[in-house]
């Protein structure tokens, strides 16, 4: 049976997960923690257990993707809720957590949820005051992402379409 090679959060030689590196042991090639994997699978009970064990809920992997990005990507509403609640319990400034872009494309969890058509995750992030007008590295706001997935009604319902989403003549630029 083949076992994955992991390394601890601190730099050092490769180790296996069972070398007692704790909940923040990282996969060598992807730099993912167990929390990244659980969030990407929408495994709420595992996410809960990892958070209670002290997992770092906002650390990026090798491509700059945090567990919240993975939860938004797969539409795991309960995982997104847990991560937001955990951040609130630690009194983390909400801006830091909600607005962290991934390094690959500069997209926030809101961009990702909207892009993949996850209306409930999109709504949750809007209620948590994620910035609907923040552009990613391609210049797209979540409106652009939602337009591709017919989620504009969610943004309208949540009153998140602000003037900066409109062009100079007031028309919506959905490119």
ROSETOR-99298 format. One record per residue: residue in one letter; x, y, z of N, C-alpha, C, O, CB in turn. Coordinates in nm, 2 decimals, padded with zeros to 4 digits. Glycine has a CB too. Layout:
BEGIN
> zavex,n_u,n_v,n_w,ca_u,ca_v,ca_w,c_u,c_v,c_w,o_u,o_v,o_w,cb_u,cb_v,cb_w
> A,X,Y,Z,X,Y,Z,X,Y,Z,X,Y,Z,X,Y,Z;
...
This chain:
BEGIN
> zavex,n_u,n_v,n_w,ca_u,ca_v,ca_w,c_u,c_v,c_w,o_u,o_v,o_w,cb_u,cb_v,cb_w
> X,00.08,-00.12,00.00,00.00,00.00,00.00,00.09,00.12,00.00,00.18,00.14,00.08,-00.10,00.00,00.12;
> X,00.06,00.22,-00.09,00.14,00.34,-00.10,00.09,00.45,-00.01,-00.03,00.47,00.00,00.14,00.39,-00.25;
> X,00.18,00.51,00.06,00.14,00.62,00.15,00.19,00.75,00.10,00.30,00.76,00.04,00.20,00.60,00.29;
> X,00.11,00.86,00.11,00.15,00.99,00.07,00.26,01.05,00.15,00.27,01.02,00.27,00.03,01.09,00.07;
> X,00.35,01.13,00.09,00.46,01.19,00.16,00.41,01.33,00.20,00.35,01.40,00.11,00.59,01.20,00.08;
> X,00.43,01.37,00.32,00.38,01.50,00.37,00.50,01.57,00.43,00.60,01.51,00.47,00.27,01.49,00.47;
> X,00.49,01.70,00.45,00.59,01.78,00.52,00.52,01.87,00.62,00.40,01.91,00.59,00.68,01.86,00.43;
> X,00.58,01.91,00.73,00.51,02.00,00.82,00.50,02.14,00.77,00.56,02.17,00.66,00.59,02.00,00.95;
> X,00.42,02.22,00.83,00.40,02.36,00.79,00.53,02.43,00.78,00.55,02.51,00.69,00.30,02.43,00.88;
> X,00.62,02.41,00.88,00.75,02.47,00.88,00.83,02.40,00.77,00.81,02.29,00.74,00.82,02.47,01.02;
> X,00.94,02.47,00.72,01.02,02.40,00.62,01.10,02.29,00.69,01.12,02.29,00.81,01.12,02.51,00.56;
> X,01.13,02.19,00.61,01.21,02.08,00.66,01.20,01.96,00.56,01.13,01.97,00.46,01.16,02.04,00.80;
> X,01.26,01.85,00.60,01.26,01.74,00.51,01.12,01.68,00.50,01.04,01.69,00.59,01.36,01.63,00.55;
> X,01.09,01.61,00.39,00.97,01.54,00.37,00.94,01.44,00.48,01.03,01.37,00.52,00.96,01.48,00.23;
> X,00.82,01.43,00.53,00.78,01.33,00.63,00.65,01.27,00.59,00.58,01.33,00.51,00.77,01.40,00.77;
> X,00.62,01.16,00.65,00.48,01.10,00.63,00.39,01.16,00.73,00.43,01.21,00.84,00.49,00.95,00.64;
> X,00.26,01.16,00.69,00.16,01.22,00.78,00.16,01.16,00.92,00.13,01.23,01.01,00.02,01.20,00.71;
> X,00.19,01.03,00.93,00.19,00.97,01.06,00.31,01.00,01.14,00.33,00.94,01.25,00.17,00.82,01.04;
> X,00.40,01.09,01.10,00.51,01.13,01.18,00.48,01.23,01.28,00.56,01.30,01.34,00.62,01.19,01.09;
> X,00.35,01.24,01.32,00.30,01.33,01.42,00.33,01.48,01.39,00.37,01.56,01.48,00.36,01.30,01.55;
> X,00.30,01.52,01.26,00.32,01.66,01.22,00.19,01.74,01.26,00.19,01.86,01.24,00.35,01.67,01.07;
> X,00.09,01.67,01.30,-00.03,01.74,01.34,-00.13,01.77,01.22,-00.11,01.72,01.11,00.00,01.87,01.40;
> X,-00.23,01.85,01.25,-00.34,01.87,01.15,-00.29,01.96,01.04,-00.36,01.96,00.93,-00.45,01.93,01.22;
> X,-00.18,02.03,01.05,-00.14,02.11,00.94,-00.03,02.06,00.86,00.04,02.13,00.79,-00.10,02.25,00.99;
> X,-00.01,01.92,00.86,00.09,01.86,00.77,00.05,01.88,00.63,-00.07,01.89,00.60,00.10,01.70,00.80;
> X,00.14,01.90,00.54,00.11,01.94,00.40,00.16,01.83,00.30,00.27,01.77,00.33,00.17,02.07,00.37;
> X,00.09,01.81,00.20,00.13,01.72,00.09,00.25,01.79,00.02,00.25,01.91,00.00,00.02,01.69,-00.01;
> X,00.35,01.72,-00.01,00.47,01.77,-00.07,00.45,01.85,-00.20,00.49,01.96,-00.22,00.58,01.66,-00.09;
> X,00.38,01.78,-00.30,00.36,01.84,-00.43,00.26,01.95,-00.43,00.27,02.05,-00.50,00.33,01.74,-00.53;
> X,00.15,01.93,-00.36,00.04,02.03,-00.37,00.03,02.13,-00.26,-00.04,02.23,-00.26,-00.09,01.95,-00.37;
> X,00.10,02.10,-00.15,00.10,02.19,-00.03,-00.03,02.20,00.04,-00.06,02.29,00.12,00.15,02.33,-00.07;
> X,-00.12,02.10,00.01,-00.25,02.09,00.07,-00.24,02.03,00.21,-00.16,01.95,00.24,-00.35,02.01,-00.01;
> X,-00.33,02.08,00.30,-00.35,02.02,00.43,-00.47,01.93,00.43,-00.54,01.93,00.33,-00.36,02.13,00.54;
> X,-00.49,01.86,00.53,-00.61,01.78,00.54,-00.74,01.86,00.53,-00.84,01.82,00.48,-00.62,01.70,00.67;
> X,-00.73,01.99,00.58,-00.85,02.08,00.57,-00.88,02.12,00.43,-00.99,02.13,00.39,-00.82,02.20,00.66;
> X,-00.77,02.14,00.35,-00.80,02.17,00.20,-00.87,02.05,00.14,-00.97,02.07,00.07,-00.66,02.19,00.13;
> X,-00.83,01.93,00.17,-00.89,01.81,00.11,-01.03,01.79,00.16,-01.13,01.77,00.08,-00.81,01.68,00.14;
> X,-01.06,01.81,00.29,-01.19,01.79,00.34,-01.29,01.90,00.29,-01.40,01.87,00.25,-01.19,01.80,00.50;
> X,-01.24,02.02,00.28,-01.32,02.13,00.22,-01.35,02.11,00.07,-01.46,02.13,00.03,-01.25,02.27,00.24;
> X,-01.25,02.06,00.00,-01.28,02.03,-00.14,-01.37,01.92,-00.17,-01.43,01.91,-00.27,-01.14,02.00,-00.21;
> X,-01.39,01.83,-00.07,-01.49,01.72,-00.08,-01.62,01.75,-00.01,-01.71,01.68,-00.02,-01.43,01.60,-00.01;
> X,-01.63,01.87,00.05,-01.75,01.91,00.12,-01.78,01.83,00.24,-01.89,01.81,00.28,-01.87,01.90,00.02;
> X,-01.67,01.77,00.30,-01.69,01.69,00.42,-01.70,01.77,00.55,-01.60,01.79,00.62,-01.56,01.59,00.42;
> X,-01.82,01.81,00.58,-01.84,01.90,00.69,-01.80,01.84,00.83,-01.73,01.91,00.91,-01.99,01.94,00.70;
> X,-01.83,01.71,00.85,-01.78,01.65,00.98,-01.63,01.65,01.00,-01.58,01.68,01.11,-01.84,01.51,01.00;
> X,-01.56,01.62,00.89,-01.41,01.62,00.89,-01.36,01.77,00.91,-01.27,01.79,00.99,-01.35,01.56,00.77;
> X,-01.42,01.86,00.84,-01.38,02.00,00.85,-01.40,02.05,01.00,-01.31,02.11,01.06,-01.46,02.09,00.76;
> X,-01.51,02.01,01.06,-01.54,02.05,01.20,-01.44,01.99,01.29,-01.38,02.06,01.38,-01.68,02.00,01.24;
> X,-01.40,01.86,01.27,-01.31,01.79,01.35,-01.17,01.86,01.34,-01.10,01.88,01.44,-01.30,01.64,01.32;
> X,-01.13,01.89,01.22,-01.00,01.95,01.19,-00.99,02.09,01.25,-00.89,02.13,01.31,-00.97,01.96,01.04;
> X,-01.10,02.17,01.24,-01.10,02.31,01.30,-01.09,02.30,01.45,-01.02,02.37,01.51,-01.23,02.38,01.26;
> X,-01.16,02.20,01.51,-01.16,02.18,01.66,-01.02,02.14,01.70,-00.98,02.17,01.81,-01.26,02.08,01.70;
> X,-00.95,02.07,01.61,-00.81,02.02,01.64,-00.71,02.13,01.62,-00.59,02.11,01.64,-00.78,01.90,01.56;
> X,-00.75,02.25,01.57,-00.66,02.36,01.55,-00.60,02.38,01.41,-00.50,02.45,01.40,-00.55,02.34,01.65;
> X,-00.67,02.32,01.31,-00.62,02.34,01.18,-00.62,02.48,01.13,-00.71,02.56,01.17,-00.70,02.25,01.08;
> X,-00.52,02.52,01.06,-00.52,02.66,01.00,-00.62,02.67,00.89,-00.60,02.61,00.78,-00.37,02.70,00.95;
> X,-00.72,02.74,00.91,-00.84,02.75,00.82,-00.82,02.84,00.70,-00.90,02.84,00.61,-00.96,02.79,00.90;
> X,-00.71,02.92,00.70,-00.70,03.02,00.59,-00.56,03.01,00.52,-00.52,03.10,00.45,-00.71,03.15,00.65;
> X,-00.49,02.90,00.54,-00.36,02.89,00.47,-00.37,02.85,00.33,-00.45,02.76,00.30,-00.27,02.79,00.55;
> X,-00.30,02.91,00.24,-00.31,02.87,00.10,-00.23,02.74,00.06,-00.13,02.71,00.13,-00.26,02.98,00.01;
> X,-00.27,02.67,-00.04,-00.19,02.56,-00.09,-00.09,02.61,-00.19,-00.07,02.73,-00.20,-00.29,02.45,-00.15;
> X,-00.03,02.52,-00.27,00.07,02.56,-00.36,00.03,02.65,-00.47,00.11,02.73,-00.52,00.13,02.43,-00.43;
> X,-00.10,02.65,-00.51,-00.15,02.75,-00.61,-00.23,02.86,-00.55,-00.30,02.94,-00.62,-00.24,02.67,-00.71;
> X,-00.21,02.88,-00.41,-00.27,03.00,-00.35,-00.42,02.98,-00.31,-00.49,03.08,-00.29,-00.26,03.11,-00.43;
> X,-00.47,02.86,-00.31,-00.61,02.84,-00.28,-00.63,02.79,-00.14,-00.56,02.70,-00.09,-00.67,02.73,-00.38;
> X,-00.71,02.87,-00.06,-00.74,02.84,00.08,-00.86,02.74,00.09,-00.93,02.73,-00.01,-00.77,02.97,00.15;
> X,-00.88,02.68,00.20,-01.00,02.59,00.22,-01.13,02.66,00.18,-01.22,02.59,00.12,-01.00,02.55,00.36;
> X,-01.15,02.79,00.21,-01.28,02.85,00.17,-01.29,02.85,00.02,-01.41,02.84,-00.03,-01.28,03.00,00.22;
> X,-01.19,02.87,-00.06,-01.20,02.87,-00.20,-01.24,02.73,-00.25,-01.33,02.72,-00.34,-01.06,02.90,-00.27;
> X,-01.19,02.62,-00.19,-01.23,02.49,-00.22,-01.37,02.46,-00.19,-01.45,02.40,-00.27,-01.14,02.39,-00.15;
> X,-01.42,02.51,-00.07,-01.56,02.49,-00.03,-01.65,02.56,-00.13,-01.76,02.51,-00.17,-01.58,02.54,00.11;
> X,-01.61,02.69,-00.17,-01.69,02.76,-00.26,-01.70,02.69,-00.40,-01.80,02.69,-00.47,-01.64,02.91,-00.28;
> X,-01.58,02.64,-00.44,-01.57,02.57,-00.57,-01.67,02.45,-00.57,-01.73,02.43,-00.68,-01.43,02.52,-00.59;
> X,-01.68,02.37,-00.47,-01.77,02.26,-00.47,-01.91,02.28,-00.42,-01.99,02.19,-00.41,-01.71,02.14,-00.39;
> X,-01.94,02.41,-00.38,-02.07,02.45,-00.33,-02.11,02.39,-00.20,-02.22,02.36,-00.17,-02.17,02.40,-00.43;
> X,-02.01,02.37,-00.12,-02.03,02.31,00.02,-02.07,02.42,00.12,-01.99,02.47,00.19,-01.90,02.24,00.07;
> X,-02.20,02.44,00.12,-02.25,02.55,00.20,-02.22,02.53,00.35,-02.18,02.63,00.41,-02.40,02.56,00.18;
> X,-02.24,02.41,00.40,-02.21,02.39,00.54,-02.06,02.41,00.58,-02.03,02.46,00.69,-02.26,02.25,00.59;
> X,-01.97,02.38,00.49,-01.83,02.40,00.51,-01.80,02.55,00.50,-01.73,02.60,00.59,-01.75,02.32,00.40;
> X,-01.86,02.62,00.41,-01.84,02.77,00.40,-01.89,02.83,00.53,-01.82,02.92,00.59,-01.91,02.83,00.28;
> X,-02.01,02.79,00.58,-02.06,02.84,00.71,-01.96,02.82,00.82,-01.94,02.90,00.90,-02.20,02.78,00.74;
> X,-01.91,02.69,00.83,-01.82,02.66,00.94,-01.69,02.74,00.94,-01.65,02.79,01.04,-01.78,02.51,00.93;
> X,-01.64,02.76,00.82,-01.52,02.84,00.80,-01.54,02.99,00.84,-01.46,03.05,00.91,-01.46,02.83,00.66;
> X,-01.65,03.04,00.80,-01.69,03.18,00.84,-01.71,03.19,00.99,-01.66,03.29,01.05,-01.81,03.23,00.77;
> X,-01.78,03.10,01.05,-01.80,03.10,01.20,-01.67,03.08,01.27,-01.65,03.15,01.37,-01.90,02.99,01.24;
> X,-01.59,03.00,01.22,-01.46,02.98,01.29,-01.38,03.11,01.29,-01.31,03.15,01.39,-01.38,02.87,01.22;
> X,-01.38,03.18,01.18,-01.31,03.31,01.16,-01.36,03.41,01.26,-01.29,03.48,01.33,-01.31,03.36,01.02;
> X,-01.50,03.41,01.27,-01.56,03.50,01.37,-01.52,03.47,01.51,-01.50,03.56,01.59,-01.71,03.50,01.35;
> X,-01.52,03.34,01.55,-01.48,03.31,01.68,-01.34,03.35,01.72,-01.31,03.38,01.84,-01.50,03.15,01.70;
> X,-01.25,03.35,01.62,-01.12,03.40,01.64,-01.10,03.55,01.63,-00.99,03.60,01.64,-01.02,03.33,01.55;
> X,-01.21,03.62,01.61,-01.21,03.76,01.59,-01.12,03.81,01.48,-01.06,03.91,01.49,-01.17,03.83,01.72;
> X,-01.11,03.73,01.38,-01.03,03.77,01.26,-01.10,03.88,01.19,-01.23,03.88,01.17,-01.01,03.65,01.16;
> X,-01.03,03.98,01.15,-01.10,04.09,01.07,-01.16,04.03,00.95,-01.10,03.96,00.87,-00.99,04.20,01.03;
> X,-01.29,04.05,00.93,-01.37,03.99,00.83,-01.31,04.01,00.69,-01.31,03.93,00.60,-01.51,04.03,00.83;
> X,-01.26,04.14,00.66,-01.21,04.17,00.54,-01.09,04.08,00.50,-01.09,04.03,00.38,-01.16,04.32,00.54;
> X,-01.01,04.04,00.59,-00.89,03.96,00.57,-00.94,03.82,00.52,-00.88,03.77,00.42,-00.81,03.94,00.69;
> X,-01.04,03.77,00.58,-01.08,03.63,00.54,-01.17,03.62,00.42,-01.15,03.54,00.33,-01.15,03.57,00.66;
> X,-01.27,03.71,00.41,-01.36,03.71,00.30,-01.30,03.75,00.17,-01.34,03.70,00.07,-01.48,03.80,00.33;
> X,-01.20,03.84,00.18,-01.15,03.90,00.06,-01.02,03.84,00.01,-00.95,03.90,-00.08,-01.14,04.04,00.07;
> X,-00.97,03.73,00.07,-00.84,03.68,00.03,-00.86,03.62,-00.11,-00.93,03.52,-00.13,-00.79,03.57,00.13;
> X,-00.78,03.67,-00.20,-00.78,03.62,-00.34,-00.69,03.50,-00.35,-00.59,03.49,-00.28,-00.75,03.72,-00.44;
> X,-00.72,03.41,-00.44,-00.62,03.30,-00.46,-00.51,03.36,-00.55,-00.53,03.45,-00.63,-00.69,03.17,-00.53;
> X,-00.39,03.30,-00.55,-00.28,03.35,-00.62,-00.28,03.33,-00.77,-00.22,03.40,-00.85,-00.15,03.30,-00.56;
> X,-00.36,03.22,-00.81,-00.36,03.18,-00.95,-00.43,03.29,-01.03,-00.38,03.32,-01.14,-00.43,03.05,-00.96;
> X,-00.55,03.33,-00.99,-00.62,03.43,-01.07,-00.68,03.54,-01.00,-00.76,03.62,-01.05,-00.74,03.35,-01.14;
> X,-00.65,03.56,-00.87,-00.69,03.67,-00.79,-00.84,03.66,-00.76,-00.90,03.77,-00.73,-00.67,03.80,-00.87;
> X,-00.90,03.55,-00.77,-01.05,03.53,-00.74,-01.07,03.51,-00.59,-00.99,03.43,-00.53,-01.11,03.42,-00.82;
> X,-01.17,03.57,-00.54,-01.21,03.54,-00.40,-01.31,03.42,-00.40,-01.35,03.37,-00.51,-01.28,03.67,-00.34;
> X,-01.35,03.38,-00.28,-01.44,03.27,-00.27,-01.58,03.31,-00.34,-01.64,03.22,-00.40,-01.47,03.23,-00.12;
> X,-01.61,03.44,-00.33,-01.73,03.49,-00.39,-01.73,03.47,-00.55,-01.82,03.42,-00.61,-01.76,03.63,-00.36;
> X,-01.62,03.51,-00.61,-01.60,03.49,-00.75,-01.62,03.34,-00.79,-01.69,03.30,-00.88,-01.46,03.53,-00.80;
> X,-01.56,03.25,-00.71,-01.56,03.11,-00.74,-01.70,03.05,-00.72,-01.74,02.97,-00.81,-01.46,03.04,-00.64;
> X,-01.77,03.09,-00.61,-01.90,03.04,-00.59,-01.99,03.08,-00.71,-02.07,03.00,-00.76,-01.96,03.08,-00.46;
> X,-01.98,03.21,-00.75,-02.07,03.26,-00.85,-02.03,03.19,-00.99,-02.12,03.16,-01.06,-02.05,03.41,-00.87;
> X,-01.90,03.18,-01.01,-01.86,03.12,-01.14,-01.91,02.98,-01.16,-01.94,02.93,-01.27,-01.71,03.11,-01.15;
> X,-01.92,02.90,-01.05,-01.96,02.76,-01.05,-02.11,02.74,-01.03,-02.16,02.63,-01.01,-01.88,02.68,-00.96;
> X,-02.18,02.85,-01.02,-02.33,02.84,-01.01,-02.38,02.80,-00.87,-02.49,02.75,-00.86,-02.38,02.74,-01.11;
> X,-02.31,02.82,-00.77,-02.35,02.78,-00.63,-02.42,02.90,-00.56,-02.36,02.98,-00.49,-02.23,02.74,-00.55;
> X,-02.55,02.91,-00.59,-02.63,03.03,-00.55,-02.63,03.04,-00.39,-02.62,03.15,-00.34,-02.77,03.02,-00.60;
> X,-02.64,02.93,-00.32,-02.65,02.94,-00.17,-02.51,02.99,-00.11,-02.51,03.06,-00.02,-02.69,02.81,-00.11;
> X,-02.40,02.94,-00.17,-02.27,02.98,-00.12,-02.25,03.13,-00.16,-02.20,03.21,-00.08,-02.16,02.89,-00.18;
> X,-02.30,03.17,-00.28,-02.29,03.31,-00.32,-02.36,03.39,-00.23,-02.32,03.50,-00.18,-02.34,03.32,-00.47;
> X,-02.49,03.35,-00.19,-02.57,03.43,-00.10,-02.51,03.44,00.04,-02.51,03.55,00.10,-02.71,03.37,-00.09;
> X,-02.45,03.33,00.09,-02.39,03.33,00.22,-02.27,03.43,00.22,-02.26,03.51,00.32,-02.34,03.19,00.25;
> X,-02.19,03.43,00.12,-02.08,03.52,00.12,-02.12,03.66,00.10,-02.06,03.75,00.16,-01.98,03.48,00.00;
> X,-02.23,03.69,00.03,-02.28,03.83,00.02,-02.33,03.87,00.16,-02.31,03.99,00.19,-02.39,03.83,-00.09;
> X,-02.40,03.78,00.23,-02.45,03.82,00.36,-02.34,03.84,00.46,-02.35,03.92,00.55,-02.54,03.70,00.41;
> X,-02.22,03.78,00.43,-02.10,03.80,00.52,-02.03,03.92,00.47,-01.92,03.95,00.52,-02.01,03.67,00.51;
> X,-02.08,04.00,00.38,-02.03,04.12,00.34,-01.90,04.11,00.25,-01.82,04.19,00.25,-02.00,04.21,00.45;
> X,-01.90,04.00,00.17,-01.79,03.99,00.07,-01.81,04.10,-00.03,-01.93,04.13,-00.06,-01.79,03.85,00.01;
> X,-01.71,04.16,-00.09,-01.72,04.27,-00.18,-01.76,04.22,-00.32,-01.68,04.15,-00.39,-01.58,04.34,-00.19;
> X,-01.88,04.25,-00.36,-01.93,04.20,-00.49,-01.87,04.28,-00.60,-01.88,04.23,-00.72,-02.08,04.22,-00.49;
> X,-01.81,04.39,-00.58,-01.75,04.47,-00.69,-01.60,04.45,-00.70,-01.54,04.52,-00.79,-01.78,04.61,-00.66;
> X,-01.54,04.37,-00.62,-01.39,04.35,-00.63,-01.36,04.27,-00.76,-01.41,04.16,-00.78,-01.34,04.27,-00.50;
> X,-01.27,04.32,-00.84,-01.23,04.25,-00.96,-01.12,04.15,-00.93,-01.04,04.17,-00.84,-01.19,04.34,-01.07;
> X,-01.12,04.04,-01.01,-01.01,03.94,-01.00,-00.90,03.99,-01.10,-00.91,04.10,-01.15,-01.06,03.80,-01.03;
> X,-00.80,03.91,-01.11,-00.69,03.95,-01.20,-00.73,03.97,-01.35,-00.66,04.04,-01.42,-00.58,03.84,-01.19;
> X,-00.84,03.91,-01.39,-00.89,03.93,-01.52,-00.98,04.05,-01.54,-01.03,04.08,-01.64,-00.96,03.80,-01.57;
> X,-01.00,04.12,-01.42,-01.09,04.23,-01.43,-01.24,04.20,-01.41,-01.32,04.28,-01.42,-01.08,04.31,-01.55;
> X,-01.27,04.07,-01.38,-01.41,04.03,-01.36,-01.45,04.04,-01.22,-01.38,04.00,-01.12,-01.42,03.88,-01.41;
> X,-01.57,04.09,-01.20,-01.63,04.09,-01.06,-01.72,03.97,-01.05,-01.73,03.89,-01.15,-01.72,04.22,-01.04;
> X,-01.78,03.95,-00.94,-01.87,03.83,-00.93,-01.99,03.84,-01.02,-02.05,03.74,-01.05,-01.91,03.81,-00.78;
> X,-02.02,03.97,-01.06,-02.13,03.99,-01.15,-02.10,03.92,-01.29,-02.18,03.85,-01.35,-02.16,04.14,-01.17;
> X,-01.97,03.94,-01.33,-01.93,03.88,-01.46,-01.94,03.73,-01.44,-01.98,03.66,-01.53,-01.79,03.92,-01.49;
> X,-01.89,03.68,-01.33,-01.89,03.53,-01.31,-02.03,03.48,-01.30,-02.06,03.37,-01.35,-01.81,03.50,-01.18;
> X,-02.12,03.55,-01.23,-02.26,03.51,-01.22,-02.33,03.51,-01.35,-02.42,03.43,-01.37,-02.33,03.60,-01.11;
> X,-02.30,03.61,-01.43,-02.37,03.62,-01.56,-02.35,03.49,-01.64,-02.44,03.45,-01.72,-02.31,03.74,-01.64;
> X,-02.24,03.43,-01.63,-02.21,03.31,-01.70,-02.29,03.19,-01.65,-02.31,03.09,-01.72,-02.06,03.27,-01.70;
> X,-02.34,03.20,-01.53,-02.42,03.10,-01.46,-02.56,03.13,-01.42,-02.62,03.06,-01.35,-02.34,03.05,-01.34;
> X,-02.61,03.24,-01.48,-02.75,03.29,-01.45,-02.77,03.31,-01.30,-02.88,03.28,-01.25,-02.84,03.19,-01.50;
> X,-02.67,03.36,-01.23,-02.69,03.39,-01.09,-02.71,03.54,-01.06,-02.71,03.59,-00.95,-02.57,03.34,-01.01;
> X,-02.74,03.62,-01.17,-02.76,03.76,-01.15,-02.87,03.79,-01.06,-02.87,03.88,-00.98,-02.78,03.83,-01.29;
> X,-02.98,03.71,-01.06,-03.09,03.73,-00.97,-03.05,03.72,-00.82,-03.11,03.79,-00.74,-03.20,03.62,-00.99;
> X,-02.95,03.64,-00.79,-02.90,03.64,-00.65,-02.84,03.77,-00.61,-02.86,03.82,-00.50,-02.80,03.52,-00.63;
> X,-02.76,03.83,-00.70,-02.70,03.95,-00.67,-02.80,04.07,-00.66,-02.79,04.16,-00.58,-02.59,03.99,-00.78;
> X,-02.90,04.06,-00.75,-03.01,04.16,-00.74,-03.08,04.15,-00.61,-03.11,04.25,-00.55,-03.10,04.15,-00.87;
> X,-03.12,04.03,-00.58,-03.20,04.00,-00.45,-03.12,04.05,-00.33,-03.18,04.11,-00.24,-03.23,03.86,-00.44;
> X,-02.99,04.04,-00.33,-02.91,04.07,-00.22,-02.86,04.22,-00.23,-02.78,04.26,-00.15,-02.79,03.98,-00.21;
> X,-02.91,04.29,-00.33,-02.88,04.43,-00.35,-02.73,04.46,-00.36,-02.68,04.55,-00.30,-02.94,04.51,-00.23;
> X,-02.67,04.37,-00.43,-02.52,04.38,-00.44,-02.48,04.44,-00.58,-02.36,04.45,-00.60,-02.46,04.25,-00.43;
> X,-02.57,04.48,-00.66,-02.53,04.54,-00.79,-02.52,04.69,-00.76,-02.62,04.76,-00.75,-02.63,04.51,-00.90;
> X,-02.40,04.73,-00.75,-02.37,04.87,-00.72,-02.32,04.94,-00.85,-02.29,04.88,-00.95,-02.26,04.88,-00.61;
> X,-02.33,05.08,-00.85,-02.29,05.15,-00.97,-02.16,05.12,-01.03,-02.15,05.13,-01.16,-02.29,05.30,-00.94;
> X,-02.06,05.08,-00.96,-01.93,05.04,-01.02,-01.94,04.92,-01.11,-01.84,04.90,-01.19,-01.83,05.02,-00.91;
> X,-02.05,04.85,-01.10,-02.06,04.73,-01.19,-02.11,04.78,-01.33,-02.11,04.70,-01.42,-02.15,04.63,-01.13;
> X,-02.16,04.90,-01.34,-02.21,04.95,-01.46,-02.10,05.03,-01.54,-02.01,05.08,-01.48,-02.33,05.04,-01.44;
> X,-02.12,05.04,-01.67,-02.02,05.11,-01.76,-02.05,05.26,-01.74,-02.13,05.30,-01.66,-02.04,05.07,-01.90;
> X,-01.97,05.34,-01.81,-01.98,05.48,-01.80,-02.11,05.54,-01.85,-02.15,05.65,-01.80,-01.87,05.55,-01.89;
> X,-02.19,05.47,-01.93,-02.32,05.52,-01.97,-02.43,05.45,-01.90,-02.55,05.46,-01.93,-02.34,05.49,-02.12;
> X,-02.39,05.37,-01.79,-02.49,05.31,-01.71,-02.53,05.17,-01.75,-02.60,05.09,-01.69,-02.62,05.39,-01.71;
> X,-02.47,05.12,-01.87,-02.50,04.99,-01.92,-02.42,04.89,-01.84,-02.31,04.92,-01.80,-02.48,04.98,-02.07;
> X,-02.46,04.77,-01.83,-02.39,04.66,-01.76,-02.29,04.60,-01.86,-02.32,04.57,-01.97,-02.48,04.55,-01.70;
> X,-02.17,04.59,-01.82,-02.06,04.53,-01.90,-02.05,04.39,-01.85,-01.99,04.36,-01.75,-01.93,04.61,-01.89;
> X,-02.10,04.29,-01.93,-02.10,04.15,-01.89,-01.99,04.07,-01.97,-02.00,03.95,-01.97,-02.24,04.09,-01.92;
> X,-01.90,04.14,-02.03,-01.79,04.07,-02.10,-01.70,04.00,-02.00,-01.61,03.93,-02.04,-01.71,04.16,-02.18;
